[in-house]
């Protein structure tokens, strides 16, 4: 089934000069149709390395707009290229690209519409060097998110994600945060549409060059995650309605198989 689906890998990059080549070298180019790198106004040689590697689609932001804003550009370009499966991979070599075929297979065979590479399943996070305080924060936040959203994910904070075209077309991700809260808003929206999310065990690596949020940023991120999850809880219990989920159910009802197929062709 993989050879009948167009697979586009998107790389949201920021100061990835030292790790981009390693990441790219492990991408299975035999199944990946296109690679898109979006540089969020890095101040190192990320763009130079990207051109040397021969990445076809390279987009540079004139100013740094944030991790969420970078992803928006990534997904916009992937959809324009006609991707059936879009896989977001951090180019900091923290996640192994060798799992790309497995993630794509689950979507290509219509088993799941969204797949996450989880650092928490198994012992990948701590064995890979995740700082203990981040591991504990991850577990606490995930526990609270699962309760508020009524789900059972092992983690919400992975930077390794695969989506079917259908999902990204139904979600108005352009209205999401340009910051790190984007990831949690997107997962919340996916669940609100009624989709299930698959997870596969993903080993991870923590080292100096791997991108990471500092402690202050982590605290800010934690509060943003809780805020998003509370909105999801209130929305799914029909106690309040938020723009984050506006018209999504109506969009899904209107998205007949014929319409989805037409969108793919266009």
C-alpha positions as CSV (number, residue, x, y, z in Angstrom):
1,X,0.0,0.0,0.0
2,X,2.9,2.4,0.6
3,X,3.7,2.7,-3.1
4,X,0.2,3.9,-3.8
5,X,0.4,6.8,-1.3
6,X,2.4,10.0,-1.7
7,X,4.5,10.4,1.5
8,X,5.9,13.8,2.4
9,X,8.3,14.2,5.3
10,X,8.4,17.7,6.8
11,X,11.3,19.0,8.9
12,X,10.6,22.1,11.1
13,X,14.1,23.3,11.5
14,X,15.8,25.8,13.8
15,X,19.6,25.9,14.3
16,X,19.8,22.3,13.1
17,X,23.2,22.6,11.3
18,X,24.9,20.0,13.5
19,X,22.2,17.3,13.3
20,X,20.4,17.7,10.0
21,X,22.8,15.6,7.9
22,X,22.5,12.7,10.4
23,X,18.7,12.9,10.4
24,X,18.6,13.1,6.6
25,X,20.9,10.1,6.2
26,X,18.4,7.8,8.0
27,X,15.3,8.9,6.1
28,X,14.2,5.9,3.9
29,X,14.2,7.7,0.6
30,X,12.9,4.5,-1.1
31,X,9.4,5.2,0.3
32,X,9.5,8.9,0.9
33,X,8.4,11.0,-2.2
34,X,9.3,14.4,-1.0
35,X,11.1,16.2,1.8
36,X,10.2,19.7,2.9
37,X,12.5,21.7,5.2
38,X,11.2,24.9,6.8
39,X,13.9,27.0,8.4
40,X,12.5,29.3,11.1
41,X,15.2,32.0,10.5
42,X,18.1,30.0,12.0
43,X,21.3,31.9,12.9
44,X,23.6,29.0,11.9
45,X,24.3,27.0,8.7
46,X,21.1,25.0,8.6
47,X,20.2,26.3,5.1
48,X,23.6,25.7,3.8
49,X,23.5,22.0,4.9
50,X,20.0,21.6,3.5
51,X,21.1,22.7,0.1
52,X,24.2,20.5,0.2
53,X,22.0,17.5,1.0
54,X,19.9,18.3,-2.1
55,X,16.7,18.8,-0.3
56,X,14.3,19.9,-3.0
57,X,11.8,22.0,-1.0
58,X,13.5,24.5,1.3
59,X,11.5,27.4,2.8
60,X,13.0,30.1,4.9
61,X,11.1,32.3,7.2
62,X,12.2,35.9,7.1
63,X,11.8,36.1,10.9
64,X,11.4,33.6,13.6
65,X,7.7,32.9,14.1
66,X,7.9,29.9,16.5
67,X,7.7,26.1,16.5
68,X,3.9,26.1,15.8
69,X,4.2,28.6,13.0
70,X,7.0,26.5,11.5
71,X,4.7,23.5,11.4
72,X,1.9,25.5,9.8
73,X,4.2,26.3,6.9
74,X,5.3,22.6,6.7
75,X,1.8,21.3,6.5
76,X,0.7,23.9,4.1
77,X,3.5,23.0,1.7
78,X,2.9,19.2,2.1
79,X,-0.7,19.5,1.2
80,X,0.1,21.7,-1.8
81,X,2.5,18.9,-2.9
82,X,-0.4,16.5,-2.8
83,X,0.7,14.4,0.1
84,X,-1.5,11.5,1.2
85,X,0.6,11.0,4.3
86,X,2.5,13.7,6.1
87,X,5.2,12.9,8.6
88,X,6.6,15.5,10.9
89,X,10.2,14.7,12.1
90,X,12.4,17.0,14.1
91,X,15.8,17.4,12.3
92,X,17.7,17.4,15.6
93,X,18.3,13.7,15.4
94,X,16.4,13.1,18.7
95,X,14.0,10.7,16.9
96,X,15.1,7.9,14.5
97,X,13.8,8.3,11.0
98,X,13.9,4.5,10.7
99,X,10.4,4.3,12.1
100,X,8.9,6.2,9.2
101,X,7.9,3.1,7.2
102,X,6.0,1.6,10.2
103,X,4.2,4.9,10.9
104,X,3.3,5.4,7.2
105,X,2.1,1.8,6.9
106,X,-0.5,2.2,9.6
107,X,-2.0,5.2,7.8
108,X,-1.6,3.8,4.3
109,X,-3.6,0.7,5.3
110,X,-6.3,2.8,6.8
111,X,-5.8,1.4,10.3
112,X,-5.2,4.8,11.9
113,X,-5.3,8.4,10.6
114,X,-2.7,9.7,13.1
115,X,0.4,7.9,14.5
116,X,2.8,9.2,17.2
117,X,6.3,8.1,18.0
118,X,6.2,7.7,21.8
119,X,9.3,8.1,23.9
120,X,7.4,6.8,27.0
121,X,6.3,3.4,25.7
122,X,9.0,1.1,26.9
123,X,12.0,2.8,28.4
124,X,13.2,5.0,25.5
125,X,13.0,8.3,27.2
126,X,15.2,7.8,30.3
127,X,17.5,5.4,28.5
128,X,18.0,8.0,25.8
129,X,19.0,10.6,28.4
130,X,15.8,12.6,29.0
131,X,16.4,14.8,32.1
132,X,14.5,13.4,35.0
133,X,12.6,16.6,35.7
134,X,11.3,16.6,32.1
135,X,10.3,12.9,32.3
136,X,8.4,13.6,35.5
137,X,6.7,16.7,34.1
138,X,5.9,14.7,30.9
139,X,4.2,12.0,33.0
140,X,2.2,14.4,35.2
141,X,1.0,16.5,32.2
142,X,0.1,13.4,30.2
143,X,-1.9,12.0,33.2
144,X,-3.9,15.2,33.5
145,X,-4.4,15.5,29.8
146,X,-5.7,12.0,29.5
147,X,-8.2,12.7,32.3
148,X,-9.4,16.0,30.9
149,X,-9.6,14.7,27.3
150,X,-10.9,11.2,28.1
151,X,-8.0,9.5,26.4
152,X,-5.1,7.0,27.1
153,X,-2.1,8.3,25.3
154,X,1.3,7.5,26.7
155,X,2.5,11.0,25.9
156,X,1.3,14.2,24.2
157,X,4.7,15.9,23.8
158,X,6.5,13.9,21.1
159,X,7.9,15.7,18.1
160,X,7.4,12.7,15.8
161,X,4.0,12.6,14.2
162,X,2.3,11.1,11.1
163,X,-1.0,12.3,9.7
164,X,-3.3,11.4,6.9
165,X,-4.2,14.2,4.5
166,X,-7.8,13.9,5.6
167,X,-7.0,14.9,9.2
168,X,-5.0,18.0,8.3
169,X,-7.6,19.2,5.9
170,X,-10.4,18.9,8.5
171,X,-8.5,20.8,11.2
172,X,-8.1,24.5,11.1
173,X,-4.5,24.3,12.4
174,X,-3.7,27.8,11.0
175,X,-5.6,29.3,13.9
176,X,-3.5,27.4,16.5
177,X,-0.6,28.9,18.5
178,X,2.6,29.7,16.8
179,X,4.4,28.5,20.0
180,X,4.9,25.0,21.5
181,X,1.2,24.8,22.5
182,X,0.5,24.1,18.8
183,X,1.2,20.3,19.3
184,X,-1.3,19.9,22.1
185,X,-3.9,22.0,20.4
186,X,-3.6,19.8,17.4
187,X,-4.0,16.5,19.4
188,X,-7.0,18.0,21.2
189,X,-8.6,18.9,17.9
190,X,-8.0,15.4,16.5
191,X,-9.6,13.8,19.5
192,X,-12.5,16.2,19.3
193,X,-13.1,15.1,15.7
194,X,-13.5,11.5,17.0
195,X,-10.3,10.1,15.6
196,X,-8.1,7.5,17.5
197,X,-4.4,8.0,17.6
198,X,-1.9,5.2,17.4
199,X,1.5,5.1,19.2
200,X,4.6,3.2,18.5
201,X,7.7,2.8,20.7
202,X,10.4,5.3,19.7
203,X,13.9,5.4,21.1
204,X,15.2,8.9,21.6
205,X,18.5,10.7,22.1
206,X,19.3,13.6,24.3
207,X,22.6,15.4,23.7
208,X,23.9,19.0,23.5
209,X,22.9,19.7,19.9
210,X,19.4,18.3,20.2
211,X,16.8,21.0,20.5
212,X,15.2,21.5,23.9
213,X,13.1,24.0,25.8
214,X,14.9,25.6,28.7
215,X,13.4,25.4,32.2
216,X,11.6,28.7,32.0
217,X,10.1,27.7,28.6
218,X,9.1,24.4,30.0
219,X,7.2,25.9,32.8
220,X,5.3,28.2,30.4
221,X,4.7,25.3,28.1
222,X,3.3,23.3,31.0
223,X,0.7,25.9,31.9
224,X,-0.3,26.3,28.2
225,X,-0.8,22.5,28.0
226,X,-3.1,22.6,31.1
227,X,-5.1,25.5,29.6
228,X,-5.6,23.7,26.3
229,X,-6.6,20.5,28.0
230,X,-9.1,22.4,30.2
231,X,-10.7,23.9,27.1
232,X,-10.9,20.4,25.6
233,X,-12.6,19.1,28.7
234,X,-15.2,21.9,28.8
235,X,-15.8,21.6,25.1
236,X,-16.4,17.9,25.1
237,X,-18.7,18.1,28.1
238,X,-20.6,20.8,26.2
239,X,-20.1,23.2,29.1
240,X,-18.4,25.8,26.9
241,X,-17.6,26.2,23.2
242,X,-14.2,27.3,22.0
243,X,-13.1,28.6,18.6
244,X,-10.4,26.0,18.7
245,X,-13.0,23.4,17.9
246,X,-15.4,25.6,15.8
247,X,-17.3,23.8,13.0
248,X,-15.0,20.8,13.1
249,X,-17.9,18.3,13.5
250,X,-19.8,19.9,10.7
251,X,-16.7,19.8,8.5
252,X,-16.3,16.1,9.1
253,X,-20.0,15.4,8.2
254,X,-19.5,17.3,4.9
255,X,-16.3,15.5,4.1
256,X,-17.8,12.6,2.2
257,X,-15.4,10.0,0.6
258,X,-16.0,11.5,-2.8
259,X,-15.0,15.0,-1.5
260,X,-11.9,13.7,0.3
261,X,-10.8,11.9,-2.9
262,X,-11.4,15.1,-4.9
263,X,-9.2,17.0,-2.5
264,X,-6.5,14.5,-2.8
265,X,-6.5,14.8,-6.6
266,X,-6.5,18.5,-6.5
